[in-house]
Amino acid sequence: MNNLLTSISFTISSNKGVYALLLGSGISKNSGIPTGWEIVLDLIRKLAAQTGSDCQGNELNWFVEQYGEEPDYSSILSKLVLKSSERVNLLKPYFEPTEEERENHLKEPSKAHKAIAQLIKEGYIKVVITTNFDRLLENALREIGVEPQVIRHADDVDGAMPLVHSDFTLIKINGDYLDSRFLNTKHELSDYPQKLKDYTLRIINEYGLITCGWSGKWDTGLVNTIRQSENFRFSSYWTCVGKCEQELEELANLRKGHTVEITDADSFFTEISERIDALKKNQNNHPLNSDIAVERLKRYIVKEESKILLHDLFHEEMDRVYNQLQKINDFSLYPDSTHILPRLQQYESILEILLPMVINGVQWSNHNHYPIFIKLFKRLGSPIDSVGMSYEVTREFQYYPVLLLLYSIGISAVSCKKYELLHKIMHVKSYNYNNSHSNQSLLIEKANTNKIEKMQLNKIFGVNYQTPMSSWLNEILRPYLNRFIPNENEFNDTFDEFEYLLSLNYCDIVEDKFGRECWVPNGIYIWRRRTNIDEYVLTKLAKQSEKMKNDWEPIKAGMFNGSYDHFIEIKQKTDKFLKEIEHYYR
């Protein structure tokens, strides 16, 4: 659905006032307003009670046994009341809240109504056709200062302001529950007065159409009107919860439109509204999906009640990225620049939405959000098994995406002093190829800048660097973090601090498999020096740790067993190894 949601959002945003909505009873379900079928079942229960029967849970069979026909709205009403004016009082309790319902915020505008009302206020939607009798959309509009032009009956058409001159028009094609002229019997819904048909057909021909909460099963007259439409200038989108009804699918095909499976009306219109709002905020930039994702993230991450939406936002993007990565991995690629560089660019393209989400997410997160980033890191670090010929170097490049993710989280965490998150990330483990619990490795062991030999990396990248992967990441990630670290020197300092902390933690927590006293992945920091060594970030880091000791923020966050003495021991081992490396390459 994500791609269609993006299309719908862009289409509404770039074609302001061109799309009309067609809304059915499903739009009001979360408000406590029953759907047409739910009213049918309740009316059957009322009808059964009149005969002294109890059909609770067996309404359909009871009606068929009693009357020899399938129940529908019209046939039941005809057995309960005779006059249309009597229907008003019969149906009013379904639409107006009791005191208890009012206290529980039932039968009031839902998130969908409010999102639609906002789109209307901002001029994105100028026409809504609804089969609903309730007044929830009108109430939502009036709450934000919009007085709608409402057509409840064919007679209202003549006195209405022309659509082109009206800010907004609501067509209640079946009427209003407080107007005794409303239509709801099978006969009444089979056709409309000519004046109302012509008016509706004009809208369907001249506007794009988005439906929600409407199945196309009951409103025969409206279905027939839609079938008469001949102009398909604008797209149409026909939403459904679960499997699309046959009637709706046929209309979508007739109109050359798209069926869209949604969770519910609230989430659909909320997401559409948020995406359009994100596009509006970025209207001076190229409207990339990453901008929309980041705007949504910012809305969700600051509100406790939006934690599920935040989780789903990351989960959906994580699944998309993971599935894309699975599809393109081919370990039979020869490990040279001709084959590997395009693959790395593919990886970067797949991550172009997730990385900004992660960077912004870390910046605005609190400790309750950390499991999201840990889950992301672990999921994308899961290895891919393969059959057939493969090159070991090419296989190692499968960890390039998770390396990008590690550096994005790490640099962001250092920039906003979230060392607890960094500490947790360092300890994340992932399964190896056989997926057994006894065969897990720390991800920082699998994904580090020194896994592939320097000479091989330099050939692939076409450079001659002492730390080619570190230098490559420094260049790739700089634009992503520009909003939070605009100064280049400050970015390099933050980059160096993260890499050095990574080296220290590696020395501390990764099992020494090489028989050395200490081996760590080294980064560009070992070659980068300032004119004034005292101002270099790693010099400042050493001085700060010496001054603060156990109160130094990384130690307080749990690194190095929470002990300054242990930190000094690890630092001495690490620095000794780094000096040997530096001496070797000089």
C-alpha positions as CSV (number, residue, x, y, z in Angstrom):
1,M,0.0,0.0,0.0
2,N,2.9,2.4,0.7
3,N,3.5,3.1,-3.0
4,L,-0.1,3.9,-3.6
5,L,-0.3,6.0,-0.5
6,T,2.6,8.0,-1.9
7,S,0.9,8.3,-5.2
8,I,-2.4,9.5,-3.6
9,S,-0.6,12.0,-1.4
10,F,1.4,13.5,-4.3
11,T,-1.6,13.5,-6.5
12,I,-3.8,15.3,-4.0
13,S,-1.0,17.7,-3.1
14,S,-0.2,18.6,-6.7
15,N,-3.8,18.7,-7.9
16,K,-5.4,20.9,-5.2
17,G,-9.2,20.7,-5.3
18,V,-9.3,18.2,-8.2
19,Y,-10.1,15.1,-6.1
20,A,-13.5,14.3,-4.6
21,L,-14.2,11.8,-1.8
22,L,-16.9,9.2,-1.8
23,L,-17.4,8.1,1.8
24,G,-19.5,5.2,3.2
25,S,-20.5,3.9,6.6
26,G,-17.0,2.5,7.2
27,I,-15.7,6.0,7.7
28,S,-17.7,6.4,10.9
29,K,-17.2,2.9,12.4
30,N,-14.4,3.9,14.8
31,S,-16.7,6.7,16.1
32,G,-19.2,4.1,17.3
33,I,-21.7,4.8,14.5
34,P,-22.8,1.4,13.4
35,T,-22.4,0.3,9.7
36,G,-25.5,-0.3,7.6
37,W,-25.2,-4.1,8.2
38,E,-24.8,-3.6,12.0
39,I,-28.0,-1.5,12.0
40,V,-29.7,-4.3,9.9
41,L,-28.8,-6.9,12.6
42,D,-30.0,-4.7,15.4
43,L,-33.3,-4.0,13.6
44,I,-33.8,-7.7,13.1
45,R,-33.3,-8.1,16.9
46,K,-36.0,-5.4,17.4
47,L,-38.3,-7.1,14.9
48,A,-37.8,-10.4,16.6
49,A,-38.5,-8.9,20.0
50,Q,-41.9,-7.7,18.7
51,T,-42.8,-11.4,18.1
52,G,-41.4,-12.6,21.4
53,S,-38.4,-14.2,19.9
54,D,-34.7,-14.0,20.8
55,C,-32.5,-14.2,17.8
56,Q,-29.3,-12.9,19.4
57,G,-26.3,-14.3,17.4
58,N,-28.6,-15.9,14.8
59,E,-30.2,-12.9,13.3
60,L,-29.7,-13.8,9.6
61,N,-31.1,-17.3,9.9
62,W,-34.1,-16.1,12.0
63,F,-35.1,-13.6,9.4
64,V,-34.8,-16.0,6.5
65,E,-36.9,-18.6,8.4
66,Q,-39.6,-16.0,9.3
67,Y,-39.9,-14.2,6.0
68,G,-38.4,-16.5,3.4
69,E,-36.0,-13.9,2.0
70,E,-32.6,-12.5,2.7
71,P,-32.7,-9.5,5.0
72,D,-31.8,-6.0,3.8
73,Y,-32.2,-2.6,5.2
74,S,-35.3,-1.8,3.2
75,S,-37.3,-4.9,3.9
76,I,-36.7,-4.7,7.6
77,L,-37.7,-1.1,7.8
78,S,-40.9,-1.7,5.9
79,K,-41.9,-4.2,8.6
80,L,-41.1,-1.9,11.5
81,V,-42.5,1.5,10.3
82,L,-44.6,2.7,7.4
83,K,-43.8,6.4,7.1
84,S,-40.5,8.0,6.3
85,S,-41.1,10.5,9.1
86,E,-41.2,7.6,11.5
87,R,-37.8,6.4,10.4
88,V,-36.2,9.5,11.8
89,N,-37.1,8.6,15.4
90,L,-36.4,4.9,14.8
91,L,-32.8,5.6,13.5
92,K,-31.9,8.7,15.7
93,P,-30.4,6.6,18.5
94,Y,-27.9,5.0,16.1
95,F,-26.4,8.5,15.3
96,E,-26.8,10.6,18.5
97,P,-24.8,9.8,21.6
98,T,-26.3,9.0,25.0
99,E,-24.8,10.7,28.0
100,E,-22.6,7.6,28.6
101,E,-21.5,7.5,25.0
102,R,-20.6,11.2,25.2
103,E,-18.5,10.6,28.2
104,N,-16.6,7.9,26.3
105,H,-16.2,10.1,23.3
106,L,-18.4,7.9,21.1
107,K,-20.4,9.1,18.1
108,E,-18.2,12.1,17.7
109,P,-15.8,12.9,14.8
110,S,-13.1,10.3,14.4
111,K,-9.4,10.8,13.4
112,A,-10.6,10.2,9.8
113,H,-13.2,12.9,10.0
114,K,-10.8,15.3,11.5
115,A,-8.1,14.6,8.9
116,I,-10.6,15.0,6.1
117,A,-11.8,18.2,7.6
118,Q,-8.2,19.6,7.7
119,L,-7.7,18.6,4.0
120,I,-10.9,20.5,3.2
121,K,-9.9,23.6,5.2
122,E,-6.6,23.7,3.3
123,G,-8.4,23.5,0.0
124,Y,-7.1,20.0,-1.1
125,I,-10.7,18.6,-1.1
126,K,-13.6,20.7,-2.4
127,V,-16.3,18.0,-2.8
128,V,-17.4,15.0,-0.7
129,I,-20.2,12.6,-1.6
130,T,-21.4,10.5,1.3
131,T,-24.0,7.8,1.7
132,N,-24.0,8.4,5.5
133,F,-26.9,10.0,7.4
134,D,-24.7,11.1,10.3
135,R,-23.3,14.6,10.8
136,L,-19.8,13.7,12.0
137,L,-18.0,15.3,9.1
138,E,-20.1,18.5,9.4
139,N,-19.2,18.6,13.1
140,A,-15.5,18.1,12.4
141,L,-15.6,21.0,9.9
142,R,-17.4,23.3,12.3
143,E,-14.8,22.5,15.0
144,I,-12.2,24.1,12.8
145,G,-14.3,27.0,11.6
146,V,-15.5,25.6,8.2
147,E,-19.2,26.0,7.4
148,P,-20.0,23.4,4.7
149,Q,-22.5,23.8,1.9
150,V,-24.7,20.7,2.3
151,I,-27.0,19.1,-0.2
152,R,-29.3,16.6,1.5
153,H,-32.0,16.3,-1.2
154,A,-32.5,16.8,-4.9
155,D,-34.4,20.0,-4.2
156,D,-31.2,21.5,-2.6
157,V,-29.3,21.4,-5.9
158,D,-31.1,24.4,-7.4
159,G,-30.3,26.7,-4.5
160,A,-26.6,25.6,-4.1
161,M,-23.7,27.7,-5.0
162,P,-22.0,26.4,-8.2
163,L,-19.2,23.9,-7.3
164,V,-16.6,26.1,-9.0
165,H,-17.5,29.0,-6.7
166,S,-18.0,27.0,-3.5
167,D,-15.1,26.5,-1.0
168,F,-16.6,23.1,-0.1
169,T,-19.7,21.1,-0.9
170,L,-21.0,18.0,0.9
171,I,-23.5,15.9,-1.0
172,K,-25.4,13.6,1.4
173,I,-26.7,11.6,-1.5
174,N,-29.0,9.4,0.6
175,G,-30.0,12.3,2.9
176,D,-29.6,13.2,6.5
177,Y,-31.0,11.3,9.5
178,L,-32.8,14.4,10.8
179,D,-34.5,14.9,7.4
180,S,-37.5,12.6,6.8
181,R,-36.7,12.7,3.1
182,F,-33.7,10.5,3.5
183,L,-33.4,7.3,1.3
184,N,-32.7,3.9,2.7
185,T,-35.1,1.3,1.4
186,K,-34.0,-0.9,-1.4
187,H,-36.5,0.7,-3.8
188,E,-35.4,4.2,-2.8
189,L,-31.7,3.4,-3.2
190,S,-32.2,1.9,-6.7
191,D,-32.5,5.2,-8.4
192,Y,-32.2,9.0,-7.6
193,P,-34.2,12.0,-8.9
194,Q,-32.8,13.0,-12.3
195,K,-31.6,16.3,-10.9
196,L,-29.5,14.6,-8.2
197,K,-28.2,12.0,-10.7
198,D,-27.0,14.7,-13.1
199,Y,-25.3,16.6,-10.3
200,T,-23.5,13.6,-9.0
201,L,-22.5,12.3,-12.5
202,R,-21.0,15.7,-13.3
203,I,-18.8,15.4,-10.2
204,I,-17.7,11.9,-11.0
205,N,-16.9,12.9,-14.6
206,E,-15.0,16.1,-13.7
207,Y,-13.1,15.1,-10.5
208,G,-10.7,12.4,-9.5
209,L,-12.3,10.0,-7.0
210,I,-11.1,8.5,-3.7
211,T,-13.5,6.2,-1.9
212,C,-13.4,5.0,1.7
213,G,-15.8,3.0,3.8
214,W,-18.0,2.3,0.8
215,S,-18.5,-1.2,-0.6
216,G,-20.7,-0.5,-3.5
217,K,-23.1,-3.3,-2.4
218,W,-26.2,-1.5,-1.3
219,D,-26.4,1.8,-3.2
220,T,-27.6,0.6,-6.5
221,G,-28.6,4.1,-7.8
222,L,-25.1,5.5,-7.0
223,V,-23.4,2.4,-8.6
224,N,-25.4,2.9,-11.8
225,T,-24.6,6.6,-11.8
226,I,-20.9,5.8,-11.6
227,R,-21.2,3.3,-14.4
228,Q,-22.5,6.0,-16.6
229,S,-19.4,8.1,-16.2
230,E,-17.3,8.4,-19.4
231,N,-14.5,10.8,-18.4
232,F,-11.4,9.3,-16.9
233,R,-9.2,12.4,-16.9
234,F,-8.1,11.9,-13.3
235,S,-7.2,8.7,-11.4
236,S,-9.5,7.0,-9.0
237,Y,-8.7,5.0,-5.9
238,W,-11.1,2.5,-4.3
239,T,-10.1,1.6,-0.7
240,C,-11.1,-1.6,1.0
241,V,-10.4,-3.3,4.4
242,G,-9.3,-6.8,3.6
243,K,-10.4,-8.4,0.4
244,C,-12.0,-6.0,-2.0
245,E,-15.7,-6.6,-2.7
246,Q,-16.5,-7.8,-6.2
247,E,-18.8,-4.8,-6.8
248,L,-16.1,-2.3,-5.8
249,E,-13.4,-4.1,-7.9
250,E,-15.7,-4.0,-11.0
251,L,-16.2,-0.3,-10.5
252,A,-12.5,0.3,-10.1
253,N,-11.8,-1.6,-13.3
254,L,-14.5,0.3,-15.1
255,R,-13.1,3.6,-14.1
256,K,-9.5,2.4,-14.9
257,G,-8.7,3.0,-11.2
258,H,-6.7,1.3,-8.4
259,T,-8.0,-0.7,-5.5
260,V,-6.1,0.1,-2.2
261,E,-6.2,-2.3,0.8
262,I,-6.1,-0.3,4.0
263,T,-6.2,-1.0,7.7
264,D,-9.1,1.4,8.5
265,A,-10.3,4.8,7.6
266,D,-8.5,6.5,10.6
267,S,-5.0,5.3,9.7
268,F,-5.6,5.9,5.9
269,F,-6.7,9.5,6.1
270,T,-4.3,10.3,9.0
271,E,-1.4,9.1,6.9
272,I,-2.5,10.8,3.8
273,S,-2.9,14.1,5.7
274,E,0.6,13.7,7.3
275,R,2.2,12.9,4.0
276,I,0.6,16.0,2.4
277,D,1.7,18.1,5.3
278,A,5.2,16.8,5.0
279,L,5.2,17.6,1.2
280,K,4.0,21.1,2.0
281,K,6.8,21.7,4.5
282,N,9.3,20.5,1.8
283,Q,7.7,22.2,-1.2
284,N,10.8,24.1,-2.0
285,N,12.8,20.9,-2.1
286,H,12.6,17.9,-4.3
287,P,9.8,15.9,-2.5
288,L,11.7,12.8,-1.7
289,N,10.1,10.0,0.3
290,S,12.7,10.4,2.9
291,D,11.4,13.9,3.7
292,I,7.9,12.5,4.2
293,A,9.2,9.7,6.4
294,V,11.3,12.1,8.6
295,E,8.3,14.5,9.0
296,R,6.1,11.6,10.1
297,L,8.8,10.4,12.5
298,K,9.1,13.8,14.1
299,R,5.3,13.8,14.7
300,Y,5.3,10.3,16.2
301,I,8.5,10.3,18.3
302,V,7.5,13.2,20.6
303,K,4.1,11.7,21.5
304,E,3.7,8.6,23.8
305,E,0.3,7.9,22.2
306,S,2.0,7.6,18.8
307,K,4.5,4.9,19.8
308,I,2.7,2.2,17.8
309,L,2.7,4.4,14.7
310,L,6.4,5.1,15.2
311,H,7.1,1.4,15.6
312,D,5.1,0.6,12.4
313,L,6.8,3.4,10.5
314,F,10.3,1.9,11.2
315,H,9.1,-1.7,10.9
316,E,7.6,-1.2,7.4
317,E,10.8,0.6,6.2
318,M,13.0,-2.1,7.8
319,D,11.0,-4.8,6.0
320,R,11.3,-3.0,2.7
321,V,15.0,-2.5,3.0
322,Y,15.6,-6.1,4.2
323,N,13.6,-7.6,1.4
324,Q,15.4,-5.4,-1.2
325,L,18.8,-6.4,0.2
326,Q,17.9,-10.1,0.0
327,K,17.0,-9.8,-3.6
328,I,20.1,-8.2,-4.9
329,N,22.8,-10.1,-3.0
330,D,24.9,-12.1,-5.4
331,F,28.2,-13.4,-4.0
332,S,29.4,-14.7,-7.4
333,L,30.2,-11.1,-8.4
334,Y,33.9,-10.7,-9.1
335,P,35.3,-8.4,-6.4
336,D,36.6,-5.5,-8.5
337,S,35.4,-1.9,-9.1
338,T,33.4,-2.8,-12.1
339,H,31.1,-5.2,-10.2
340,I,31.3,-4.0,-6.5
341,L,31.0,-0.2,-6.9
342,P,27.5,-0.5,-8.6
343,R,26.5,-2.9,-5.9
344,L,27.5,-0.5,-3.1
345,Q,25.5,2.2,-4.9
346,Q,22.5,-0.1,-4.9
347,Y,22.9,-0.6,-1.2
348,E,23.1,3.1,-0.6
349,S,20.0,3.7,-2.8
350,I,18.0,1.1,-0.8
351,L,19.0,2.9,2.5
352,E,18.3,6.4,1.3
353,I,15.1,6.6,3.3
354,L,16.1,4.5,6.4
355,L,19.3,6.4,7.1
356,P,17.7,9.8,7.5
357,M,15.0,8.2,9.6
358,V,17.6,6.6,11.9
359,I,19.7,9.8,12.1
360,N,16.7,12.0,13.0
361,G,15.2,9.3,15.2
362,V,18.4,9.1,17.3
363,Q,18.5,12.8,17.7
364,W,14.9,13.1,19.0
365,S,14.8,9.7,20.9
366,N,14.8,8.8,24.5
367,H,15.8,5.5,26.1
368,N,12.3,4.1,25.4
369,H,13.0,4.3,21.7
370,Y,16.4,2.5,21.8
371,P,14.9,-1.0,21.2
372,I,13.8,0.2,17.7
373,F,17.3,1.0,16.7
374,I,18.7,-2.2,18.2
375,K,16.1,-4.3,16.3
376,L,17.0,-2.5,13.1
377,F,20.7,-3.1,13.6
378,K,20.1,-6.8,14.4
379,R,17.7,-7.4,11.5
380,L,19.9,-5.8,8.8
381,G,22.9,-7.6,10.2
382,S,21.4,-11.1,9.6
383,P,23.6,-13.0,7.2
384,I,22.5,-14.3,3.8
385,D,23.4,-17.8,2.9
386,S,24.1,-18.7,-0.7
387,V,24.5,-21.6,-3.0
388,G,26.9,-22.0,-5.9
389,M,30.1,-20.2,-6.5
390,S,30.9,-17.2,-4.4
391,Y,33.9,-14.9,-3.6
392,E,34.6,-14.4,0.1
393,V,35.4,-10.7,-0.4
394,T,32.1,-10.2,-2.2
395,R,30.4,-12.0,0.7
396,E,31.9,-9.6,3.2
397,F,30.4,-6.7,1.4
398,Q,26.9,-7.9,2.4
399,Y,27.7,-6.1,5.7
400,Y,28.1,-2.8,4.0
401,P,24.5,-1.7,4.7
402,V,24.7,-2.6,8.4
403,L,28.0,-0.8,8.6
404,L,26.3,2.3,7.2
405,L,23.6,1.8,9.8
406,L,26.1,1.4,12.6
407,Y,27.9,4.6,11.7
408,S,24.7,6.5,11.3
409,I,23.5,5.5,14.7
410,G,26.9,5.9,16.3
411,I,27.8,9.3,14.9
412,S,24.3,10.6,15.8
413,A,24.5,9.1,19.3
414,V,27.8,10.8,19.9
415,S,26.6,14.1,18.5
416,C,23.8,14.2,21.1
417,K,25.6,12.5,23.9
418,K,23.4,9.3,23.9
419,Y,26.1,7.0,25.0
420,E,23.7,4.5,26.5
421,L,22.3,3.8,23.0
422,L,25.9,3.5,21.7
423,H,26.7,1.0,24.5
424,K,23.7,-1.1,23.7
425,I,24.4,-1.1,19.9
426,M,28.0,-2.3,20.5
427,H,26.7,-5.4,22.2
428,V,24.2,-6.5,19.6
429,K,24.7,-10.0,18.3
430,S,23.4,-11.7,15.2
431,Y,23.2,-15.3,14.0
432,N,25.8,-16.7,11.7
433,Y,25.0,-18.9,8.7
434,N,23.6,-21.9,10.6
435,N,21.2,-19.7,12.7
436,S,22.0,-21.5,15.9
437,H,22.0,-19.8,19.3
438,S,25.5,-21.1,19.9
439,N,26.8,-19.6,16.7
440,Q,26.2,-15.9,17.2
441,S,28.7,-13.1,16.8
442,L,28.8,-9.4,17.8
443,L,27.7,-7.4,14.8
444,I,30.6,-5.0,15.3
445,E,32.9,-7.9,14.7
446,K,31.2,-8.7,11.4
447,A,30.6,-5.2,10.2
448,N,33.8,-3.1,10.6
449,T,35.9,-1.1,8.3
450,N,38.9,-3.5,8.4
451,K,37.1,-6.7,7.4
452,I,38.3,-6.4,3.9
453,E,42.0,-5.9,3.2
454,K,43.1,-2.4,2.5
455,M,44.8,-3.0,-0.8
456,Q,41.6,-4.7,-2.2
457,L,39.4,-1.8,-1.0
458,N,41.7,0.8,-2.6
459,K,41.5,-1.0,-5.9
460,I,37.7,-1.1,-5.7
461,F,37.4,2.5,-4.7
462,G,40.1,3.7,-7.0
463,V,42.0,5.5,-4.2
464,N,45.2,5.1,-2.2
465,Y,44.2,5.6,1.5
466,Q,45.5,4.0,4.6
467,T,41.9,3.5,5.9
468,P,39.8,3.4,2.7
469,M,36.5,2.1,4.1
470,S,36.6,4.6,7.0
471,S,37.4,7.5,4.5
472,W,34.6,6.2,2.2
473,L,32.0,6.2,5.0
474,N,33.2,9.7,6.1
475,E,32.4,11.0,2.7
476,I,29.1,9.1,2.2
477,L,27.5,10.0,5.5
478,R,28.6,13.7,5.6
479,P,25.5,14.9,3.6
480,Y,23.1,12.8,5.7
481,L,24.2,14.5,9.0
482,N,24.6,18.0,7.6
483,R,21.4,19.2,9.3
484,F,22.6,18.3,12.7
485,I,26.4,18.8,12.3
486,P,26.7,21.6,9.7
487,N,30.4,22.4,10.4
488,E,32.8,20.2,8.6
489,N,35.4,20.2,11.3
490,E,32.8,19.4,13.9
491,F,31.5,16.5,11.8
492,N,35.0,15.1,11.5
493,D,35.5,15.4,15.2
494,T,32.3,13.6,15.9
495,F,33.2,10.9,13.3
496,D,36.6,10.4,14.9
497,E,35.1,10.2,18.5
498,F,32.7,7.6,17.4
499,E,35.3,5.5,15.6
500,Y,37.7,5.7,18.5
501,L,35.0,4.6,21.0
502,L,34.2,1.8,18.6
503,S,37.8,0.7,18.7
504,L,37.9,0.9,22.5
505,N,34.7,-1.1,22.9
506,Y,35.9,-3.7,20.3
507,C,39.1,-4.3,22.3
508,D,36.9,-4.6,25.5
509,I,34.1,-6.9,24.3
510,V,35.1,-8.8,21.2
511,E,36.8,-12.1,21.9
512,D,40.4,-12.1,20.6
513,K,40.4,-14.7,17.9
514,F,43.7,-13.8,16.5
515,G,46.0,-14.6,19.4
516,R,47.1,-10.9,19.7
517,E,47.1,-8.9,22.9
518,C,44.6,-6.6,21.3
519,W,43.3,-6.1,17.7
520,V,40.8,-3.4,16.9
521,P,39.3,-1.9,13.7
522,N,41.1,1.4,13.2
523,G,39.7,4.4,11.5
524,I,40.6,7.6,9.8
525,Y,41.2,9.2,13.2
526,I,44.7,7.6,13.4
527,W,45.8,9.7,10.5
528,R,43.9,12.9,11.2
529,R,45.6,15.4,13.3
530,R,45.0,19.1,13.9
531,T,47.8,21.7,13.9
532,N,47.3,22.1,17.6
533,I,47.3,18.5,19.1
534,D,45.8,19.8,22.3
535,E,42.6,20.8,20.4
536,Y,42.2,17.5,18.7
537,V,39.0,15.8,19.7
538,L,40.7,12.6,20.9
539,T,43.1,14.6,23.1
540,K,40.1,16.4,24.6
541,L,38.4,13.0,25.1
542,A,41.4,11.7,27.1
543,K,41.5,14.8,29.2
544,Q,37.8,14.7,29.9
545,S,37.8,11.0,30.9
546,E,40.8,11.7,33.2
547,K,39.0,14.6,34.9
548,M,35.6,12.9,35.2
549,K,36.7,9.3,35.9
550,N,33.7,7.2,36.8
551,D,31.4,10.2,36.1
552,W,32.6,10.4,32.4
553,E,29.4,10.0,30.3
554,P,30.5,6.9,28.3
555,I,31.4,5.1,31.6
556,K,28.2,6.2,33.3
557,A,26.3,4.8,30.3
558,G,27.8,1.3,31.1
559,M,30.8,1.2,28.8
560,F,34.0,-0.5,30.1
561,N,32.1,-2.2,32.9
562,G,31.3,1.2,34.3
563,S,34.8,1.5,35.6
564,Y,37.4,4.2,34.9
565,D,40.2,1.8,35.9
566,H,39.0,-0.8,33.4
567,F,38.7,2.0,30.8
568,I,42.3,3.0,31.3
569,E,43.4,-0.7,30.9
570,I,41.5,-1.0,27.6
571,K,42.7,2.4,26.4
572,Q,46.3,1.4,27.0
573,K,45.9,-1.8,25.0
574,T,44.1,-0.1,22.2
575,D,46.5,2.9,21.9
576,K,49.5,0.5,21.9
577,F,48.0,-1.4,19.0
578,L,47.1,1.8,17.1
579,K,50.6,3.1,17.5
580,E,52.0,-0.1,16.0
581,I,49.6,0.2,13.1
582,E,50.5,3.9,12.5
583,H,54.2,3.0,12.7
584,Y,53.8,0.1,10.3
585,Y,52.2,2.3,7.6
586,R,54.5,5.3,7.9
